[in-house]
Amino acid sequence: MPELDLLIAGGGPAGVMAGLLFARAGCKTLVLEKHADFFRDFRGDTVHPSTLELLRELGLLGAFLKRPHDEIRKLTARVADREIPLADLSHLPVETKFVALMPQWDFLDFLAEEAGHYPTFTLRMEAEVVDLIVEDDHVAGARLKDGEEVRARLTIAADGRSSILREKAGLPKTDLGAPIDVLWFRLPKEKTATNITGGTFGAGTLVVEIDRGDYWQCAYVVPKGAADEIHAAGLDSFRSDVARAAPELGPVVGTLTDWDQVKLLSVSLDRLTRWWRPGLLAIGDAAHAMSPVGGVGINLAIQDAVAAANILAGPLASGRNLDSLLPLVQHRREFPTKVIQAAQKAVHDRVLTPLVVRKAVLTKVPWPLRLFALFPVLRRIPARMVGLGIRREHIRSPDAGLRR
Ligand SMILES: Cc1cc2nc3c(=O)[nH]c(=O)nc-3n(C[C@H](O)[C@H](O)[C@H](O)COP(=O)(O)OP(=O)(O)OC[C@H]3O[C@@H](n4cnc5c(N)ncnc54)[C@H](O)[C@@H]3O)c2cc1C
């Protein structure tokens, strides 16, 4: 029998949350993360109400909210010079009626620190997994870049949308395609009394401006593969494009003085049709790469981790064979994944492709958006989809009482 119960490849939101929950249930757990720290390009800093609720159920919400963060309670679209309220989170049936904005590395540091209170939890940084160990058609662990072999009774692939483990495991995948990429950059702003996160729809352009207090985190949406052309046209041309797309950014766009300040984030939308094989389970983006539309990927990754722990942690801690239980995790999480990906694909096809790829010019507010302006009650629908998601998970995995 291997010494480890669980090996998790990937220290993103899915991997670290799963690590915390399985270790809490008494499973000897090792998380391997290839980077030296959690500091990486902006990949979403949003902690949604459903995740905040999970932290509350774990008794961690107070400590989490003491860390510096911003709060989004409303989302707005700016179209044809009009402000259209899109989502209002104030009616959500949970205690925390806002999306907390916290740099992802702070969120991961927080989860890893909490997990570190369990003697059953270990996190190793700069540990890149490159292959699986397979014995008698059963995954028995993973091989690291330096050749080290780590064996465990269960391996979780939480290594993100370019997952090496899902590829090595030969898990079948459906690719839904993505017509866009995103250029990310920060621009300075004056601090305002309320958070004014929103999107500006222009002539063939969309810029999402996430209010981070004294700066905007901007997402400039471009057609897939267009970044090279934009780069070749030069920084001056890019600055003018941004100022045209979102005139409110015009006065500050000059602070972009080097391409190093602009990061390309490539968007994909896909999902595995089988999330497991004996000894291995994929969760988070490794099971289903999410588009940034709606900003729900972190949330979904966390929900997967909770469902996996709810179904598997007790049996794993008590030494049971898990093979018949692995499909239950996919069964539980596939439906919300499909619904959210279908919504993201609809936005790709019906909004982003016409606007950003075919360069449509919006001269007036489209009628569905006008309905949001006219009937405030409608704003509760996107608020619920984004804030709580579908088939919300609750902490049901056991607490073995090991916290020190
Ligand atoms: C442009 C863009 C913007 C986004 N914005 C948002 C947003 O605002 N809000 C939101 O909720 N979601 C957003 N998302 C989606 C979100 O980032 C992902 O859905 C979410 O991070 C998935 O979490 P994860 O833990 O499954 O994977 P990841 O966050 O990708 O974590 C995987 C981890 O595994 C590590 N790793 C990879 N390979 C290996 C290996 N071989 N060995 C060891 N470690 C490895 C990586 O370093 C990483 O730490 C965005 C996505 C994109 C592309």
The ligand as an SDF file (V2000), in Angstrom:
LIG
                    3D

 53 58  0  0  0  0  0  0  0  0999 V2000
   -8.4190   35.0550  -19.6320 C   0  0  0  0  0  0  0  0  0  0  0  0
   -9.1030   34.3330  -18.5190 C   0  0  0  0  0  0  0  0  0  0  0  0
   -9.7160   35.0700  -17.5100 C   0  0  0  0  0  0  0  0  0  0  0  0
  -10.4200   34.4340  -16.5130 C   0  0  0  0  0  0  0  0  0  0  0  0
  -11.0670   35.1720  -15.5560 N   0  0  0  0  0  0  0  0  0  0  0  0
  -11.7720   34.5440  -14.5980 C   0  0  0  0  0  0  0  0  0  0  0  0
  -12.4300   35.2700  -13.5630 C   0  0  0  0  0  0  0  0  0  0  0  0
  -12.4080   36.5060  -13.5170 O   0  0  0  0  0  0  0  0  0  0  0  0
  -13.0940   34.5690  -12.6090 N   0  0  0  0  0  0  0  0  0  0  0  0
  -13.1500   33.1990  -12.6300 C   0  0  0  0  0  0  0  0  0  0  0  0
  -13.7830   32.6020  -11.7490 O   0  0  0  0  0  0  0  0  0  0  0  0
  -12.5190   32.5020  -13.5720 N   0  0  0  0  0  0  0  0  0  0  0  0
  -11.8270   33.1220  -14.5550 C   0  0  0  0  0  0  0  0  0  0  0  0
  -11.1750   32.3920  -15.5130 N   0  0  0  0  0  0  0  0  0  0  0  0
  -11.2050   30.9310  -15.4340 C   0  0  0  0  0  0  0  0  0  0  0  0
  -10.3420   30.4640  -14.2710 C   0  0  0  0  0  0  0  0  0  0  0  0
   -9.0380   31.0610  -14.3250 O   0  0  0  0  0  0  0  0  0  0  0  0
  -10.1980   28.9440  -14.2660 C   0  0  0  0  0  0  0  0  0  0  0  0
  -11.4410   28.3430  -14.5650 O   0  0  0  0  0  0  0  0  0  0  0  0
   -9.7390   28.4630  -12.8810 C   0  0  0  0  0  0  0  0  0  0  0  0
   -8.5000   29.0580  -12.5490 O   0  0  0  0  0  0  0  0  0  0  0  0
   -9.6140   26.9410  -12.8480 C   0  0  0  0  0  0  0  0  0  0  0  0
   -8.9920   26.5190  -11.6500 O   0  0  0  0  0  0  0  0  0  0  0  0
   -8.1300   25.1820  -11.6270 P   0  0  0  0  0  0  0  0  0  0  0  0
   -7.5990   25.0600  -10.2490 O   0  0  0  0  0  0  0  0  0  0  0  0
   -8.9160   24.0760  -12.1910 O   0  0  0  0  0  0  0  0  0  0  0  0
   -6.9450   25.4370  -12.6760 O   0  0  0  0  0  0  0  0  0  0  0  0
   -5.7960   26.5240  -12.6790 P   0  0  0  0  0  0  0  0  0  0  0  0
   -6.2240   27.7670  -11.9940 O   0  0  0  0  0  0  0  0  0  0  0  0
   -5.3320   26.6220  -14.0760 O   0  0  0  0  0  0  0  0  0  0  0  0
   -4.6630   25.8560  -11.7860 O   0  0  0  0  0  0  0  0  0  0  0  0
   -3.8790   24.7960  -12.2490 C   0  0  0  0  0  0  0  0  0  0  0  0
   -2.6000   24.7730  -11.4490 C   0  0  0  0  0  0  0  0  0  0  0  0
   -1.8390   23.6250  -11.8270 O   0  0  0  0  0  0  0  0  0  0  0  0
   -0.4940   23.9910  -12.0020 C   0  0  0  0  0  0  0  0  0  0  0  0
    0.0820   23.0320  -12.9410 N   0  0  0  0  0  0  0  0  0  0  0  0
   -0.1390   22.9620  -14.2690 C   0  0  0  0  0  0  0  0  0  0  0  0
    0.5050   21.9120  -14.7950 N   0  0  0  0  0  0  0  0  0  0  0  0
    1.1410   21.3100  -13.7650 C   0  0  0  0  0  0  0  0  0  0  0  0
    1.9830   20.1820  -13.6770 C   0  0  0  0  0  0  0  0  0  0  0  0
    2.2860   19.4750  -14.7630 N   0  0  0  0  0  0  0  0  0  0  0  0
    2.4910   19.8200  -12.4770 N   0  0  0  0  0  0  0  0  0  0  0  0
    2.1850   20.5460  -11.3710 C   0  0  0  0  0  0  0  0  0  0  0  0
    1.4030   21.6420  -11.4050 N   0  0  0  0  0  0  0  0  0  0  0  0
    0.8770   22.0120  -12.5840 C   0  0  0  0  0  0  0  0  0  0  0  0
   -0.5540   25.4130  -12.5290 C   0  0  0  0  0  0  0  0  0  0  0  0
    0.6580   26.0990  -12.2990 O   0  0  0  0  0  0  0  0  0  0  0  0
   -1.7130   25.9900  -11.7230 C   0  0  0  0  0  0  0  0  0  0  0  0
   -1.2920   26.5080  -10.4950 O   0  0  0  0  0  0  0  0  0  0  0  0
  -10.4690   33.0270  -16.5040 C   0  0  0  0  0  0  0  0  0  0  0  0
   -9.8110   32.2830  -17.4970 C   0  0  0  0  0  0  0  0  0  0  0  0
   -9.1400   32.9320  -18.5020 C   0  0  0  0  0  0  0  0  0  0  0  0
   -8.4550   32.1390  -19.5690 C   0  0  0  0  0  0  0  0  0  0  0  0
  1  2  1  0
  2  3  1  0
  2 52  2  0
  3  4  2  0
  4  5  1  0
  4 50  1  0
  5  6  2  0
  6  7  1  0
  6 13  1  0
  7  8  2  0
  7  9  1  0
  9 10  1  0
 10 11  2  0
 10 12  1  0
 12 13  2  0
 13 14  1  0
 14 15  1  0
 14 50  1  0
 15 16  1  0
 16 17  1  0
 16 18  1  0
 18 19  1  0
 18 20  1  0
 20 21  1  0
 20 22  1  0
 22 23  1  0
 23 24  1  0
 24 25  2  0
 24 26  1  0
 24 27  1  0
 27 28  1  0
 28 29  2  0
 28 30  1  0
 28 31  1  0
 31 32  1  0
 32 33  1  0
 33 34  1  0
 33 48  1  0
 34 35  1  0
 35 36  1  0
 35 46  1  0
 36 37  1  0
 36 45  1  0
 37 38  2  0
 38 39  1  0
 39 40  1  0
 39 45  2  0
 40 41  1  0
 40 42  2  0
 42 43  1  0
 43 44  2  0
 44 45  1  0
 46 47  1  0
 46 48  1  0
 48 49  1  0
 50 51  2  0
 51 52  1  0
 52 53  1  0
M  END
$$$$
